[in-house]
Amino acid sequence: MTVIRVDDVYKSYGTVQAVDGMDFAVERGELFGFLGPNGAGKTTTIRALTGQIRPDSGTISVLGTDPTDDPLETRSRVGILPEQGSPPSFLTPREYLEFVGIVRDLDPEFVAERTELWADRLGFRNKLETLHTDLSRGQQQKVMIAQAFVHEPEVVLIDEPLANLDPLVQEQVKRFLLEYAADDNAVFVSTHNIGVAESICSRVGIVVDGEIVAERPLEEGLEDGSLLDVFLEHVDEAGARDLPVADRVQS
Ligand SMILES: Nc1ncnc2c1ncn2[C@@H]1O[C@H](COP(=O)(O)OP(=O)(O)OP(=O)(O)O)[C@@H](O)[C@H]1O
């Protein structure tokens, strides 16, 4: 069943054409990778998927609803982990997750139980009562992951999921995302990191200059070389320069 559908979407900021005829669909059970270089239009697309901006033209449907028609309904059924989002500096993780629970109209006992579960899963239990301002960037990222999943959404939109996390936690989060998607949910991961896309995604769409230029299923390996080869084939020199060094030297 299709849970995200983006049909011929365009969005410009003044003279910059950020999204330029974007087309894709994501099904339940998929961990879909939205892979593109800096400035490809990934964040703009996520903002449209969450109803924060209205496309200039084209249509978007998330769980059967146009997110700009009913952003609150969309956000109640969707988990969002924004790029470089950080929790409020003046709250502790426990207070913030309680706050998210209230906004999402969740039972406080359920939220308290989920808070413990996420704190254990990501290893921030000893920081539950510490103000975010006193947490490291990686610890704040863990709290942001917890808030995206606390209401057990059917669709989760994540911008650069593993940013700032240490390798052990990266592995735990990868495993969790795979399990979460397989449990009849959909996880949409936006990233410029080929390694991340290759290691977790069941399917990848390569985004260049505001549109998807290639799509590949990844579960059974690629027929036309590595994902890096496919990526480089479709991304111009400027995009290739933006790749993390580890990805450039890996082929
Ligand atoms: N508010 C804005 N005003 C003007 N231009 C913008 C704005 N937001 C984004 N852009 C431009 O739109 C294009 C797409 O940006 P977007 O943030 O969607 O890319 P991205 O793929 O998420 O990049 P990155 O991987 O660097 O986060 C870029 O050229 C960017 O400079």
PDBQT file of the ligand as one rigid body, heavy atoms in Angstrom, charges set to zero:
ROOT
HETATM    1  N1  LIG A 301      14.506  29.300   2.233  1.00  0.00    +0.000 N 
HETATM    2  C1  LIG A 301      15.218  29.269   1.105  1.00  0.00    +0.000 A 
HETATM    3  N2  LIG A 301      15.378  30.387   0.363  1.00  0.00    +0.000 NA
HETATM    4  C2  LIG A 301      16.075  30.370  -0.798  1.00  0.00    +0.000 A 
HETATM    5  N3  LIG A 301      16.658  29.266  -1.314  1.00  0.00    +0.000 NA
HETATM    6  C3  LIG A 301      16.539  28.129  -0.610  1.00  0.00    +0.000 A 
HETATM    7  C4  LIG A 301      15.827  28.063   0.626  1.00  0.00    +0.000 A 
HETATM    8  N4  LIG A 301      15.871  26.780   1.087  1.00  0.00    +0.000 NA
HETATM    9  C5  LIG A 301      16.587  26.100   0.183  1.00  0.00    +0.000 A 
HETATM   10  N5  LIG A 301      16.986  26.883  -0.838  1.00  0.00    +0.000 N 
HETATM   11  C6  LIG A 301      17.755  26.473  -2.025  1.00  0.00    +0.000 C 
HETATM   12  O1  LIG A 301      17.040  25.416  -2.650  1.00  0.00    +0.000 OA
HETATM   13  C7  LIG A 301      17.921  24.406  -3.110  1.00  0.00    +0.000 C 
HETATM   14  C8  LIG A 301      17.565  23.075  -2.471  1.00  0.00    +0.000 C 
HETATM   15  O2  LIG A 301      17.832  23.174  -1.067  1.00  0.00    +0.000 OA
HETATM   16  P1  LIG A 301      17.527  21.976  -0.049  1.00  0.00    +0.000 P 
HETATM   17  O3  LIG A 301      17.798  22.500   1.316  1.00  0.00    +0.000 OA
HETATM   18  O4  LIG A 301      16.176  21.441  -0.318  1.00  0.00    +0.000 OA
HETATM   19  O5  LIG A 301      18.628  20.910  -0.493  1.00  0.00    +0.000 OA
HETATM   20  P2  LIG A 301      19.145  19.591   0.246  1.00  0.00    +0.000 P 
HETATM   21  O6  LIG A 301      19.146  18.523  -0.787  1.00  0.00    +0.000 OA
HETATM   22  O7  LIG A 301      18.362  19.343   1.478  1.00  0.00    +0.000 OA
HETATM   23  O8  LIG A 301      20.638  19.996   0.612  1.00  0.00    +0.000 OA
HETATM   24  P3  LIG A 301      21.565  19.532   1.861  1.00  0.00    +0.000 P 
HETATM   25  O9  LIG A 301      21.933  18.091   1.639  1.00  0.00    +0.000 OA
HETATM   26  O10 LIG A 301      22.734  20.457   1.711  1.00  0.00    +0.000 OA
HETATM   27  O11 LIG A 301      20.794  19.766   3.124  1.00  0.00    +0.000 OA
HETATM   28  C9  LIG A 301      19.332  24.896  -2.786  1.00  0.00    +0.000 C 
HETATM   29  O12 LIG A 301      19.839  25.536  -3.936  1.00  0.00    +0.000 OA
HETATM   30  C10 LIG A 301      19.114  25.909  -1.678  1.00  0.00    +0.000 C 
HETATM   31  O13 LIG A 301      20.111  26.902  -1.696  1.00  0.00    +0.000 OA
ENDROOT
TORSDOF 0
